[in-house]
Amino acid sequence: MWIERWEPEDERFWEGGGERVARRNLAFSVVSEHIGFSVWSLWSVMVLFMGPEYGVDAAGKFFLVSMATLVGAVVRVPYTFAVARFGGRNWTVFAASLLLLPTVAAFVVMEPGTSYATFMVCALLTGVGGGNFASSMTNINSFFPLREKGWALGLNAGGGNLGVPVVQLVGLAAIGAGGGPRLVLGIYIPLVVVSAVCAFRYMDSISSVRNDTGAAKAAARDAHTWIMALLYVGTFGSFIGYGFAFGLVLQTQFGRTPLEAAQVTFIGPLLGSLIRPVGGRLADRFGGARITLGNFVAMAAATGVVVVASVRESLPLFVGAFVALFVLTGLGNGSTYKMIPGIFQAQAEGRGLAGEAAAAYGRRLSGAAMGLIGAVGALGGLGINLALRQSFRTVGSGTGAFVAFLGFYALCSLVTWSVYLRRGAGRSGDEPDRETKAQLRYAEV
């Protein structure tokens, strides 16, 4: 269904039925995005089934999941703009249906004797599931007023992120029951169909949402788009990268069996997904920049513990610190995404706009920026898996990669503070100019 009039910032419109429509679309957006994330992270489970008879070493397995991450990041850009081109409902139906391609392909080829190149093609195909996040977030961003975006975007993304631990739980159940990888795929193929049907029956498209090439160019030229992309590499890139790699690290560095690894792998992504809406809600209340800064400091501390555990080869300490790191990535995912619309609305107010004019400016640029930020952020997952692959090939453990991650979180902390929280930056004389006033408002975004 196409909606001709949509004014969420108008409280009378919102309370008169707009909120009900927005929440319905949010619910089924979560369903579709959840299945998309499960398919995207499918090979983090498939590699657990790939014993010696498959002839693929640890480096080869890390490369498989890296390629899924790469495609998922790249397709986020066109998926973002597809919502305005085809409509949120129509594109969600198409994107959900497209997930049949990688799941059916993997079902056909997943057995010993299949060539590595074939496995690689199947892993690349699962990347389309990563694109669902970008279109879903862009779509839901249009449905909710600014005062509720942190909660709504956090819930949408958190429900989608849950696809990572859920597919890992399904893999654990399959391994525990003595089943093979085709059992996991046989469960997900009908779920893909269900998600597409639900999107077709219960979602809507907003007529006023149209592709705006000017907004895309403006977002790409704005320094804040790329600063937020860097921060999102640290939060979401870490979440998806660790989600893909955690089980492999437990197998490769700590000698866990597939069943032992699967019993632990899902815990971190599960907690990180559940807490993402909390990060958005905290950002709504205290300001996304403040929550994000504290979160990066905590992530650096948790990574320091991971390094110590890796050097000492202490499995309990390693698992505990890694789970804490997952929780922090979830909080940071919620707070960083809340910052995006707030930053562009603060810019609008700094230019003298107010009310609906400022809100419209914020929606216009933040919607365009989200695709770029989401794509670059997902590339962080690729970086994590490639760094771990190189670390294992070079020194036989992930310690070197973890040290590099610690340094990156320290950099993200510094950037967050210096750009969005440091008072007085950009002052000229005794009176702050208009740009400085807008910058000081970023502490509240």
ABEGO torsion letter per residue (X at the ends): XBBABBBAABAAAAAAGAAAAAAAAAAAAAAAAAAAAAAAAAAAAAAAABBAAAGBBAAAAAAAAAAAAAAAAAAAAAAAAAAAAAEAAAAAAAAAAAAAAAAAAAAAABBBGBBAAAAAAAAAAAAAAAAAAAAAAAAAAAABBAAAAAAAAAAAAAAAAAAAAAAAAAAAAAAAAGBBAAAAAAAAAAAAAAAAAAAAAABBBBAABBBBAAAAAAAAABAAAAAAAAAAAAAAAAAAAAAAAAAAAAAAAAGBBAAAAAAAAAAAAAAAAAAAAAAAAAAAAAEAAAAAAAAAAAAAAAAAAAAAAAAAGBAAAAAAAAAAAAAAAAAAAAAAAAAAAAAAAAAAAAAGBBEAAAAAAAAAAAAAAAAAAAAAAAAAAAAAAAAAAAAAAAAGBAAAAAAAAAAAAAAAAAAAAAAAABBGBGBBEABBBAAAAAAAAAAAX
